[in-house]
Amino acid sequence: MINLGTNLKRIRHNRSISQLTIARKLGVTRQAISQWENDLTYPDIENLVKLIQIFKCDINELLF
């Protein structure tokens, strides 16, 4: 089961990074990050790769 929203929020909080900071790095709105974290929408593959690079994490840590 994919847990992107929960994991994204947890990783972001653990690294003390705001939604706005992530949004600016990705070129999306803060609301988009909020929607991802609440599993309302999902990032496209390009932004998923960027999230992995920003957080320096494994794709499995972000998705599962």
N, C-alpha and C positions, 0 to 999 in steps of 0.2 A: 504494500500500500504506500502510495506517495504521500509524504507529509511535508511538502514544500513550505507551506505557510507557517506551520509550527516551527520547523527547523530554521527557516529564514529569520523569524522573529527572535528565536533563542540565540542563534549565532550573532545576530546584529546586537542584541542586548549584551551578550558576553563580551563583545568587543567595544562596547560603549559607543556605537555609531548610530546617529539619528537617521530616521527615514529620509529626511531632507538631504543629508550628506550622500546617502546611497543614490537617491533620485538624481542629484546633480552629477554624480559620477557616471550614471547611466544615460543621462539626458532624457529622463522621464519625470513625471510629476510625483510629488510626495504621495498623492492619492493613489497612484499606481502601485507604489510599494505597499501601502495599506491594503489595497485590494488583493495583492499577492499574499500578504501575511494572513489575510482572512479567507483565503481560498475562494475568492470571488472571481478572480481572473488569474492567469499564469503568465510569467514572462516568456517571450519568444526565446528560441535557442541561443541567439546572439547575446541577449541579456543574461541568460542562464550561465553562459560561459564567462561573461564579465563578472557576475556575482561570485563565481568560483575563484576567479583571479583576485577580486577585491578582498574576499575573506580568506584567501589562501587555504581553501579546504578542498576536500575530495567531493566529487559529485554525489557519492553515496551519503556523505554526511549532510548534504543539502537536501537530497530527495527522499531518503529512507530513514 
